Amino acid sequence: MVRAVKGTLVECDPSIKSIIINIDNETNEYIVEDLDETHLMIKDNMVAKLKTELEQRLKENVPDVEDESDSDQDVK
Amino acid sequence: VIDQIRLWQLDTERISTRDGYLFKDFDEYKEYKAVADFADNIGVCAWRNDKKGIFFATKIEQIKDFMKSQKKAN
């Protein structure tokens, strides 16, 4: 039988998607279904919380990545 | 530092979210195809995967009506 599951479709880069999956792994309270490389379906009442959580992760992660690319350029 | 802040902003804006319904567990591919094509045609299909036979629609009312009319026809 066909089912229609209510939720929110999230479209993002694969890098962002992997962060969302990491966030979900801790509590399993966001993701309803992993659709493809750039799409996820999440619970519609968790969107705001996920965005806040994601912003926090990006603030933590981005400077590290930048440092690495800087040091690469300096060495070579 | 300003560049980094811009990067963070870009990253968070790169997420687009749309509310709706995921249609799944169709009995036949034919049925999936008909409903997903209908959703596409009326512009409510936001994502689809023909291999898995699932699609995401931003509105459900017209699709429900369409599926009812399909059942009557069969």
Backbone of each chain as nested JSON, in Angstrom:
{
  "chains": [
    {"id": "A", "residues": [
      {"number": 1, "name": "MET", "atoms": {"N": [0.836, -1.217, 0.0], "CA": [0.0, 0.0, 0.0], "C": [0.866, 1.26, 0.0]}},
      {"number": 2, "name": "VAL", "atoms": {"N": [0.407, 2.238, -0.723], "CA": [1.131, 3.502, -0.79], "C": [1.036, 4.219, 0.557]}},
      {"number": 3, "name": "ARG", "atoms": {"N": [2.149, 4.837, 0.935], "CA": [2.135, 5.643, 2.146], "C": [2.655, 7.036, 1.819]}},
      {"number": 4, "name": "ALA", "atoms": {"N": [2.075, 8.036, 2.457], "CA": [2.573, 9.402, 2.322], "C": [3.03, 9.853, 3.707]}},
      {"number": 5, "name": "VAL", "atoms": {"N": [4.33, 10.02, 3.873], "CA": [4.891, 10.369, 5.168], "C": [5.184, 11.863, 5.218]}},
      {"number": 6, "name": "LYS", "atoms": {"N": [4.619, 12.532, 6.229], "CA": [4.799, 13.972, 6.359], "C": [6.213, 14.279, 6.855]}},
      {"number": 7, "name": "GLY", "atoms": {"N": [6.799, 15.325, 6.303], "CA": [8.139, 15.704, 6.746], "C": [8.692, 16.872, 5.96]}},
      {"number": 8, "name": "THR", "atoms": {"N": [9.981, 17.123, 6.153], "CA": [10.625, 18.23, 5.463], "C": [11.783, 17.715, 4.62]}},
      {"number": 9, "name": "LEU", "atoms": {"N": [11.76, 18.118, 3.349], "CA": [12.829, 17.746, 2.432], "C": [13.982, 18.737, 2.594]}},
      {"number": 10, "name": "VAL", "atoms": {"N": [15.177, 18.208, 2.832], "CA": [16.36, 19.053, 2.973], "C": [17.269, 18.814, 1.78]}},
      {"number": 11, "name": "GLU", "atoms": {"N": [17.632, 19.905, 1.111], "CA": [18.554, 19.803, -0.013], "C": [19.831, 20.552, 0.366]}},
      {"number": 12, "name": "CYS", "atoms": {"N": [20.989, 19.885, 0.232], "CA": [22.245, 20.522, 0.63], "C": [23.433, 19.81, -0.015]}},
      {"number": 13, "name": "ASP", "atoms": {"N": [24.612, 20.385, 0.168], "CA": [25.843, 19.758, -0.319], "C": [26.096, 18.448, 0.407]}},
      {"number": 14, "name": "PRO", "atoms": {"N": [26.79, 17.511, -0.268], "CA": [27.139, 16.258, 0.416], "C": [27.91, 16.497, 1.717]}},
      {"number": 15, "name": "SER", "atoms": {"N": [28.762, 17.53, 1.748], "CA": [29.538, 17.816, 2.963], "C": [28.617, 18.213, 4.115]}},
      {"number": 16, "name": "ILE", "atoms": {"N": [27.635, 19.037, 3.806], "CA": [26.661, 19.454, 4.824], "C": [25.823, 18.253, 5.248]}},
      {"number": 17, "name": "LYS", "atoms": {"N": [25.465, 17.437, 4.26], "CA": [24.638, 16.275, 4.56], "C": [25.336, 15.34, 5.549]}},
      {"number": 18, "name": "SER", "atoms": {"N": [26.648, 15.166, 5.357], "CA": [27.37, 14.267, 6.266], "C": [27.404, 14.828, 7.688]}},
      {"number": 19, "name": "ILE", "atoms": {"N": [27.419, 16.146, 7.814], "CA": [27.358, 16.754, 9.148], "C": [25.991, 16.488, 9.773]}},
      {"number": 20, "name": "ILE", "atoms": {"N": [24.94, 16.626, 8.964], "CA": [23.58, 16.373, 9.472], "C": [23.469, 14.923, 9.942]}},
      {"number": 21, "name": "ILE", "atoms": {"N": [24.056, 14.005, 9.178], "CA": [24.007, 12.592, 9.557], "C": [24.752, 12.375, 10.883]}},
      {"number": 22, "name": "ASN", "atoms": {"N": [25.866, 13.062, 11.041], "CA": [26.602, 12.976, 12.307], "C": [25.773, 13.478, 13.477]}},
      {"number": 23, "name": "ILE", "atoms": {"N": [25.088, 14.6, 13.263], "CA": [24.229, 15.156, 14.312], "C": [23.139, 14.146, 14.662]}},
      {"number": 24, "name": "ASP", "atoms": {"N": [22.561, 13.546, 13.629], "CA": [21.458, 12.603, 13.845], "C": [21.922, 11.334, 14.547]}},
      {"number": 25, "name": "ASN", "atoms": {"N": [23.155, 10.924, 14.271], "CA": [23.679, 9.696, 14.868], "C": [23.666, 9.73, 16.397]}},
      {"number": 26, "name": "GLU", "atoms": {"N": [23.78, 10.937, 16.946], "CA": [23.846, 11.046, 18.397], "C": [22.494, 10.779, 19.066]}},
      {"number": 27, "name": "THR", "atoms": {"N": [21.423, 11.217, 18.397], "CA": [20.119, 11.117, 19.037], "C": [19.053, 10.422, 18.195]}},
      {"number": 28, "name": "ASN", "atoms": {"N": [19.321, 10.308, 16.885], "CA": [18.355, 9.728, 15.942], "C": [17.001, 10.428, 15.969]}},
      {"number": 29, "name": "GLU", "atoms": {"N": [17.008, 11.732, 16.174], "CA": [15.715, 12.407, 16.298], "C": [15.398, 13.322, 15.117]}},
      {"number": 30, "name": "TYR", "atoms": {"N": [16.263, 13.324, 14.108], "CA": [16.027, 14.237, 12.987], "C": [15.619, 13.53, 11.694]}},
      {"number": 31, "name": "ILE", "atoms": {"N": [16.427, 12.575, 11.268], "CA": [16.267, 12.019, 9.921], "C": [15.149, 10.978, 9.846]}},
      {"number": 32, "name": "VAL", "atoms": {"N": [14.283, 11.155, 8.869], "CA": [13.244, 10.18, 8.581], "C": [13.755, 9.207, 7.52]}},
      {"number": 33, "name": "GLU", "atoms": {"N": [14.377, 9.769, 6.484], "CA": [14.88, 8.932, 5.406], "C": [16.048, 9.612, 4.686]}},
      {"number": 34, "name": "ASP", "atoms": {"N": [17.062, 8.814, 4.403], "CA": [18.218, 9.276, 3.644], "C": [17.899, 9.04, 2.171]}},
      {"number": 35, "name": "LEU", "atoms": {"N": [17.753, 10.115, 1.401], "CA": [17.241, 9.961, 0.043], "C": [18.334, 9.773, -1.004]}},
      {"number": 36, "name": "ASP", "atoms": {"N": [19.263, 10.7, -1.088], "CA": [20.418, 10.527, -1.968], "C": [21.552, 11.433, -1.494]}},
      {"number": 37, "name": "GLU", "atoms": {"N": [22.564, 11.601, -2.334], "CA": [23.756, 12.35, -1.928], "C": [23.451, 13.75, -1.395]}},
      {"number": 38, "name": "THR", "atoms": {"N": [22.436, 14.367, -1.964], "CA": [22.181, 15.765, -1.619], "C": [20.799, 15.993, -0.982]}},
      {"number": 39, "name": "HIS", "atoms": {"N": [20.079, 14.912, -0.708], "CA": [18.731, 15.06, -0.156], "C": [18.504, 14.158, 1.05]}},
      {"number": 40, "name": "LEU", "atoms": {"N": [17.788, 14.746, 2.015], "CA": [17.399, 14.021, 3.214], "C": [15.967, 14.388, 3.526]}},
      {"number": 41, "name": "MET", "atoms": {"N": [15.274, 13.474, 4.191], "CA": [13.988, 13.89, 4.713], "C": [14.079, 13.868, 6.238]}},
      {"number": 42, "name": "ILE", "atoms": {"N": [13.66, 14.973, 6.858], "CA": [13.73, 15.056, 8.313], "C": [12.351, 15.37, 8.89]}},
      {"number": 43, "name": "LYS", "atoms": {"N": [12.21, 15.161, 10.205], "CA": [10.935, 15.465, 10.867], "C": [10.671, 16.965, 10.785]}},
      {"number": 44, "name": "ASP", "atoms": {"N": [9.448, 17.321, 10.418], "CA": [9.169, 18.741, 10.159], "C": [9.249, 19.592, 11.432]}},
      {"number": 45, "name": "ASN", "atoms": {"N": [9.051, 18.967, 12.602], "CA": [9.124, 19.759, 13.839], "C": [10.558, 19.897, 14.364]}},
      {"number": 46, "name": "MET", "atoms": {"N": [11.534, 19.321, 13.62], "CA": [12.921, 19.374, 14.072], "C": [13.786, 20.296, 13.21]}},
      {"number": 47, "name": "VAL", "atoms": {"N": [13.192, 20.96, 12.221], "CA": [13.966, 21.767, 11.273], "C": [14.742, 22.883, 11.968]}},
      {"number": 48, "name": "ALA", "atoms": {"N": [14.052, 23.634, 12.814], "CA": [14.691, 24.777, 13.477], "C": [15.854, 24.314, 14.341]}},
      {"number": 49, "name": "LYS", "atoms": {"N": [15.627, 23.237, 15.099], "CA": [16.658, 22.721, 15.988], "C": [17.864, 22.231, 15.185]}},
      {"number": 50, "name": "LEU", "atoms": {"N": [17.588, 21.584, 14.07], "CA": [18.669, 21.076, 13.225], "C": [19.509, 22.221, 12.664]}},
      {"number": 51, "name": "LYS", "atoms": {"N": [18.844, 23.279, 12.23], "CA": [19.562, 24.429, 11.671], "C": [20.485, 25.057, 12.717]}},
      {"number": 52, "name": "THR", "atoms": {"N": [19.978, 25.182, 13.931], "CA": [20.792, 25.75, 15.015], "C": [22.004, 24.863, 15.277]}},
      {"number": 53, "name": "GLU", "atoms": {"N": [21.729, 23.569, 15.372], "CA": [22.773, 22.576, 15.634], "C": [23.837, 22.615, 14.53]}},
      {"number": 54, "name": "LEU", "atoms": {"N": [23.37, 22.711, 13.295], "CA": [24.253, 22.713, 12.125], "C": [25.142, 23.955, 12.104]}},
      {"number": 55, "name": "GLU", "atoms": {"N": [24.55, 25.083, 12.409], "CA": [25.304, 26.329, 12.44], "C": [26.449, 26.25, 13.44]}},
      {"number": 56, "name": "GLN", "atoms": {"N": [26.134, 25.628, 14.567], "CA": [27.134, 25.463, 15.618], "C": [28.302, 24.61, 15.115]}},
      {"number": 57, "name": "ARG", "atoms": {"N": [27.975, 23.507, 14.444], "CA": [29.01, 22.609, 13.919], "C": [29.868, 23.32, 12.883]}},
      {"number": 58, "name": "LEU", "atoms": {"N": [29.225, 24.1, 12.033], "CA": [29.97, 24.769, 10.971], "C": [30.95, 25.769, 11.56]}},
      {"number": 59, "name": "LYS", "atoms": {"N": [30.541, 26.435, 12.616], "CA": [31.433, 27.389, 13.27], "C": [32.64, 26.671, 13.858]}},
      {"number": 60, "name": "GLU", "atoms": {"N": [32.401, 25.454, 14.363], "CA": [33.503, 24.677, 14.939], "C": [34.422, 24.122, 13.859]}},
      {"number": 61, "name": "ASN", "atoms": {"N": [33.831, 23.718, 12.736], "CA": [34.601, 22.974, 11.732], "C": [35.326, 23.825, 10.693]}},
      {"number": 62, "name": "VAL", "atoms": {"N": [34.696, 24.87, 10.236], "CA": [35.261, 25.619, 9.118], "C": [36.676, 26.149, 9.383]}},
      {"number": 63, "name": "PRO", "atoms": {"N": [36.953, 26.739, 10.552], "CA": [38.302, 27.257, 10.788], "C": [39.373, 26.171, 10.67]}},
      {"number": 64, "name": "ASP", "atoms": {"N": [39.09, 24.951, 11.132], "CA": [40.042, 23.848, 11.027], "C": [40.395, 23.577, 9.575]}},
      {"number": 65, "name": "VAL", "atoms": {"N": [39.375, 23.468, 8.754], "CA": [39.58, 23.175, 7.337], "C": [40.433, 24.264, 6.696]}},
      {"number": 66, "name": "GLU", "atoms": {"N": [40.134, 25.502, 7.039], "CA": [40.874, 26.621, 6.458], "C": [42.337, 26.585, 6.872]}},
      {"number": 67, "name": "ASP", "atoms": {"N": [42.591, 26.257, 8.122], "CA": [43.963, 26.171, 8.621], "C": [44.751, 25.138, 7.827]}},
      {"number": 68, "name": "GLU", "atoms": {"N": [44.11, 24.009, 7.572], "CA": [44.79, 22.939, 6.847], "C": [45.162, 23.373, 5.444]}},
      {"number": 69, "name": "SER", "atoms": {"N": [44.227, 24.009, 4.754], "CA": [44.514, 24.405, 3.38], "C": [45.601, 25.485, 3.353]}},
      {"number": 70, "name": "ASP", "atoms": {"N": [45.612, 26.334, 4.359], "CA": [46.648, 27.353, 4.451], "C": [48.03, 26.721, 4.599]}},
      {"number": 71, "name": "SER", "atoms": {"N": [48.113, 25.753, 5.508], "CA": [49.408, 25.147, 5.78], "C": [49.901, 24.367, 4.562]}},
      {"number": 72, "name": "ASP", "atoms": {"N": [48.975, 23.771, 3.828], "CA": [49.349, 23.063, 2.603], "C": [50.028, 24.009, 1.625]}},
      {"number": 73, "name": "GLN", "atoms": {"N": [49.407, 25.159, 1.466], "CA": [49.943, 26.119, 0.503], "C": [51.314, 26.622, 0.942]}},
      {"number": 74, "name": "ASP", "atoms": {"N": [51.468, 26.81, 2.234], "CA": [52.739, 27.319, 2.745], "C": [53.878, 26.326, 2.517]}},
      {"number": 75, "name": "VAL", "atoms": {"N": [53.596, 25.059, 2.737], "CA": [54.639, 24.037, 2.616], "C": [55.088, 23.879, 1.172]}},
      {"number": 76, "name": "LYS", "atoms": {"N": [54.111, 23.875, 0.243], "CA": [54.445, 23.601, -1.157], "C": [54.843, 24.807, -1.944]}}
    ]},
    {"id": "B", "residues": [
      {"number": 1, "name": "VAL", "atoms": {"N": [39.097, 36.84, 8.952], "CA": [37.96, 36.431, 9.794], "C": [36.639, 36.726, 9.087]}},
      {"number": 2, "name": "ILE", "atoms": {"N": [36.562, 37.886, 8.428], "CA": [35.327, 38.223, 7.713], "C": [35.036, 37.196, 6.618]}},
      {"number": 3, "name": "ASP", "atoms": {"N": [36.091, 36.756, 5.922], "CA": [35.908, 35.733, 4.895], "C": [35.326, 34.461, 5.48]}},
      {"number": 4, "name": "GLN", "atoms": {"N": [35.819, 34.11, 6.67], "CA": [35.319, 32.886, 7.302], "C": [33.842, 33.017, 7.647]}},
      {"number": 5, "name": "ILE", "atoms": {"N": [33.486, 34.182, 8.168], "CA": [32.076, 34.389, 8.505], "C": [31.225, 34.276, 7.247]}},
      {"number": 6, "name": "ARG", "atoms": {"N": [31.72, 34.827, 6.153], "CA": [30.975, 34.732, 4.894], "C": [30.805, 33.276, 4.478]}},
      {"number": 7, "name": "LEU", "atoms": {"N": [31.855, 32.498, 4.661], "CA": [31.783, 31.079, 4.312], "C": [30.722, 30.366, 5.131]}},
      {"number": 8, "name": "TRP", "atoms": {"N": [30.678, 30.658, 6.417], "CA": [29.662, 30.015, 7.269], "C": [28.268, 30.385, 6.781]}},
      {"number": 9, "name": "GLN", "atoms": {"N": [28.113, 31.658, 6.454], "CA": [26.79, 32.091, 5.999], "C": [26.393, 31.357, 4.725]}},
      {"number": 10, "name": "LEU", "atoms": {"N": [27.337, 31.257, 3.789], "CA": [27.072, 30.545, 2.546], "C": [26.643, 29.114, 2.823]}},
      {"number": 11, "name": "ASP", "atoms": {"N": [27.385, 28.484, 3.752], "CA": [27.088, 27.093, 4.059], "C": [25.681, 26.899, 4.604]}},
      {"number": 12, "name": "THR", "atoms": {"N": [25.271, 27.765, 5.526], "CA": [23.945, 27.573, 6.104], "C": [22.854, 27.921, 5.094]}},
      {"number": 13, "name": "GLU", "atoms": {"N": [23.166, 28.857, 4.194], "CA": [22.164, 29.197, 3.18], "C": [22.053, 28.104, 2.121]}},
      {"number": 14, "name": "ARG", "atoms": {"N": [23.057, 27.269, 2.049], "CA": [23.053, 26.226, 1.035], "C": [22.044, 25.123, 1.344]}},
      {"number": 15, "name": "ILE", "atoms": {"N": [21.45, 25.16, 2.528], "CA": [20.42, 24.179, 2.85], "C": [19.076, 24.748, 2.445]}},
      {"number": 16, "name": "SER", "atoms": {"N": [18.393, 24.037, 1.58], "CA": [17.034, 24.489, 1.308], "C": [16.075, 23.451, 1.883]}},
      {"number": 17, "name": "THR", "atoms": {"N": [15.014, 23.933, 2.514], "CA": [14.049, 23.018, 3.12], "C": [12.657, 23.276, 2.564]}},
      {"number": 18, "name": "ARG", "atoms": {"N": [11.946, 22.203, 2.331], "CA": [10.566, 22.303, 1.868], "C": [9.704, 21.282, 2.596]}},
      {"number": 19, "name": "ASP", "atoms": {"N": [8.566, 21.745, 3.119], "CA": [7.648, 20.836, 3.811], "C": [6.792, 20.085, 2.804]}},
      {"number": 20, "name": "GLY", "atoms": {"N": [6.448, 18.872, 3.168], "CA": [5.594, 18.1, 2.274], "C": [5.466, 16.652, 2.693]}},
      {"number": 21, "name": "TYR", "atoms": {"N": [5.327, 15.787, 1.702], "CA": [5.089, 14.374, 1.971], "C": [5.95, 13.497, 1.08]}},
      {"number": 22, "name": "LEU", "atoms": {"N": [6.477, 12.434, 1.683], "CA": [7.231, 11.443, 0.93], "C": [6.291, 10.295, 0.581]}},
      {"number": 23, "name": "PHE", "atoms": {"N": [6.138, 10.075, -0.714], "CA": [5.283, 8.97, -1.179], "C": [6.143, 7.739, -1.404]}},
      {"number": 24, "name": "LYS", "atoms": {"N": [5.753, 6.639, -0.756], "CA": [6.553, 5.423, -0.871], "C": [5.681, 4.187, -0.82]}},
      {"number": 25, "name": "ASP", "atoms": {"N": [6.302, 3.034, -0.989], "CA": [5.628, 1.727, -0.929], "C": [4.514, 1.572, -1.963]}},
      {"number": 26, "name": "PHE", "atoms": {"N": [4.8, 2.0, -3.175], "CA": [3.84, 1.747, -4.25], "C": [3.853, 0.26, -4.585]}},
      {"number": 27, "name": "ASP", "atoms": {"N": [2.658, -0.275, -4.898], "CA": [2.577, -1.703, -5.215], "C": [3.261, -2.023, -6.536]}},
      {"number": 28, "name": "GLU", "atoms": {"N": [3.087, -1.111, -7.501], "CA": [3.662, -1.358, -8.825], "C": [4.409, -0.131, -9.302]}},
      {"number": 29, "name": "TYR", "atoms": {"N": [5.413, -0.365, -10.138], "CA": [6.159, 0.753, -10.707], "C": [5.241, 1.621, -11.57]}},
      {"number": 30, "name": "LYS", "atoms": {"N": [4.347, 0.955, -12.273], "CA": [3.41, 1.663, -13.156], "C": [2.618, 2.711, -12.359]}},
      {"number": 31, "name": "GLU", "atoms": {"N": [2.147, 2.285, -11.197], "CA": [1.365, 3.175, -10.341], "C": [2.247, 4.329, -9.85]}},
      {"number": 32, "name": "TYR", "atoms": {"N": [3.458, 4.001, -9.399], "CA": [4.393, 5.036, -8.95], "C": [4.61, 6.063, -10.052]}},
      {"number": 33, "name": "LYS", "atoms": {"N": [4.912, 5.548, -11.255], "CA": [5.244, 6.408, -12.391], "C": [4.095, 7.366, -12.702]}},
      {"number": 34, "name": "ALA", "atoms": {"N": [2.877, 6.852, -12.703], "CA": [1.717, 7.674, -13.029], "C": [1.545, 8.803, -12.008]}},
      {"number": 35, "name": "VAL", "atoms": {"N": [1.665, 8.46, -10.732], "CA": [1.446, 9.459, -9.676], "C": [2.593, 10.474, -9.634]}},
      {"number": 36, "name": "ALA", "atoms": {"N": [3.841, 9.975, -9.768], "CA": [4.996, 10.874, -9.734], "C": [4.977, 11.818, -10.944]}},
      {"number": 37, "name": "ASP", "atoms": {"N": [4.604, 11.285, -12.11], "CA": [4.506, 12.125, -13.307], "C": [3.428, 13.193, -13.131]}},
      {"number": 38, "name": "PHE", "atoms": {"N": [2.307, 12.79, -12.537], "CA": [1.235, 13.745, -12.279], "C": [1.739, 14.863, -11.364]}},
      {"number": 39, "name": "ALA", "atoms": {"N": [2.423, 14.48, -10.282], "CA": [2.953, 15.466, -9.334], "C": [3.945, 16.405, -10.03]}},
      {"number": 40, "name": "ASP", "atoms": {"N": [4.767, 15.832, -10.893], "CA": [5.73, 16.623, -11.669], "C": [4.999, 17.64, -12.544]}},
      {"number": 41, "name": "ASN", "atoms": {"N": [3.972, 17.165, -13.223], "CA": [3.235, 18.008, -14.174], "C": [2.542, 19.186, -13.505]}},
      {"number": 42, "name": "ILE", "atoms": {"N": [2.031, 18.973, -12.296], "CA": [1.349, 20.086, -11.624], "C": [2.322, 20.889, -10.753]}},
      {"number": 43, "name": "GLY", "atoms": {"N": [3.607, 20.528, -10.832], "CA": [4.649, 21.339, -10.193], "C": [4.782, 21.179, -8.691]}},
      {"number": 44, "name": "VAL", "atoms": {"N": [4.355, 20.024, -8.142], "CA": [4.492, 19.838, -6.693], "C": [5.538, 18.774, -6.337]}},
      {"number": 45, "name": "CYS", "atoms": {"N": [6.165, 18.185, -7.358], "CA": [7.177, 17.161, -7.09], "C": [8.533, 17.84, -6.873]}},
      {"number": 46, "name": "ALA", "atoms": {"N": [9.053, 17.742, -5.657], "CA": [10.297, 18.43, -5.328], "C": [11.511, 17.518, -5.517]}},
      {"number": 47, "name": "TRP", "atoms": {"N": [11.284, 16.225, -5.449], "CA": [12.384, 15.244, -5.586], "C": [11.782, 13.906, -5.953]}},
      {"number": 48, "name": "ARG", "atoms": {"N": [12.466, 13.163, -6.813], "CA": [11.977, 11.817, -7.131], "C": [13.127, 10.886, -7.435]}},
      {"number": 49, "name": "ASN", "atoms": {"N": [12.905, 9.608, -7.184], "CA": [13.9, 8.601, -7.515], "C": [13.163, 7.423, -8.154]}},
      {"number": 50, "name": "ASP", "atoms": {"N": [13.255, 7.356, -9.479], "CA": [12.507, 6.334, -10.209], "C": [12.997, 4.926, -9.878]}},
      {"number": 51, "name": "LYS", "atoms": {"N": [14.285, 4.807, -9.546], "CA": [14.814, 3.476, -9.21], "C": [14.192, 2.955, -7.929]}},
      {"number": 52, "name": "LYS", "atoms": {"N": [14.12, 3.844, -6.922], "CA": [13.563, 3.423, -5.635], "C": [12.039, 3.496, -5.625]}},
      {"number": 53, "name": "GLY", "atoms": {"N": [11.47, 4.223, -6.591], "CA": [10.022, 4.353, -6.629], "C": [9.47, 5.191, -5.492]}},
      {"number": 54, "name": "ILE", "atoms": {"N": [10.203, 6.248, -5.135], "CA": [9.699, 7.166, -4.119], "C": [9.821, 8.612, -4.613]}},
      {"number": 55, "name": "PHE", "atoms": {"N": [8.921, 9.454, -4.176], "CA": [9.046, 10.866, -4.527], "C": [8.521, 11.757, -3.41]}},
      {"number": 56, "name": "PHE", "atoms": {"N": [8.951, 13.02, -3.428], "CA": [8.549, 13.973, -2.395], "C": [7.69, 15.063, -3.039]}},
      {"number": 57, "name": "ALA", "atoms": {"N": [6.513, 15.28, -2.48], "CA": [5.599, 16.292, -3.012], "C": [5.351, 17.37, -1.971]}},
      {"number": 58, "name": "THR", "atoms": {"N": [5.257, 18.61, -2.444], "CA": [5.043, 19.718, -1.52], "C": [3.565, 19.911, -1.19]}},
      {"number": 59, "name": "LYS", "atoms": {"N": [2.688, 19.303, -2.003], "CA": [1.253, 19.362, -1.713], "C": [0.643, 17.992, -1.945]}},
      {"number": 60, "name": "ILE", "atoms": {"N": [-0.412, 17.699, -1.203], "CA": [-0.923, 16.331, -1.239], "C": [-2.353, 16.237, -1.79]}},
      {"number": 61, "name": "GLU", "atoms": {"N": [-3.136, 17.324, -1.686], "CA": [-4.563, 17.237, -1.997], "C": [-4.84, 16.752, -3.417]}},
      {"number": 62, "name": "GLN", "atoms": {"N": [-4.201, 17.435, -4.398], "CA": [-4.465, 17.073, -5.797], "C": [-4.001, 15.652, -6.105]}},
      {"number": 63, "name": "ILE", "atoms": {"N": [-2.909, 15.249, -5.452], "CA": [-2.389, 13.898, -5.684], "C": [-3.371, 12.855, -5.161]}},
      {"number": 64, "name": "LYS", "atoms": {"N": [-3.944, 13.135, -3.988], "CA": [-4.955, 12.233, -3.432], "C": [-6.116, 12.064, -4.403]}},
      {"number": 65, "name": "ASP", "atoms": {"N": [-6.606, 13.214, -4.907], "CA": [-7.723, 13.168, -5.85], "C": [-7.353, 12.363, -7.086]}},
      {"number": 66, "name": "PHE", "atoms": {"N": [-6.125, 12.621, -7.569], "CA": [-5.672, 11.909, -8.767], "C": [-5.633, 10.402, -8.514]}},
      {"number": 67, "name": "MET", "atoms": {"N": [-5.136, 9.996, -7.353], "CA": [-5.025, 8.571, -7.049], "C": [-6.399, 7.928, -6.917]}},
      {"number": 68, "name": "LYS", "atoms": {"N": [-7.35, 8.677, -6.356], "CA": [-8.724, 8.17, -6.263], "C": [-9.309, 7.946, -7.652]}},
      {"number": 69, "name": "SER", "atoms": {"N": [-9.107, 8.923, -8.533], "CA": [-9.659, 8.813, -9.88], "C": [-8.996, 7.665, -10.642]}},
      {"number": 70, "name": "GLN", "atoms": {"N": [-7.717, 7.431, -10.373], "CA": [-7.004, 6.313, -11.015], "C": [-7.605, 4.977, -10.581]}},
      {"number": 71, "name": "LYS", "atoms": {"N": [-7.916, 4.89, -9.276], "CA": [-8.457, 3.632, -8.756], "C": [-9.816, 3.326, -9.363]}},
      {"number": 72, "name": "LYS", "atoms": {"N": [-10.612, 4.393, -9.501], "CA": [-11.944, 4.212, -10.096], "C": [-11.829, 3.722, -11.532]}},
      {"number": 73, "name": "ALA", "atoms": {"N": [-10.852, 4.287, -12.239], "CA": [-10.68, 3.957, -13.654], "C": [-10.255, 2.499, -13.831]}},
      {"number": 74, "name": "ASN", "atoms": {"N": [-9.545, 1.96, -12.836], "CA": [-9.025, 0.585, -13.003], "C": [-10.067, -0.491, -12.651]}}
    ]}
  ]
}
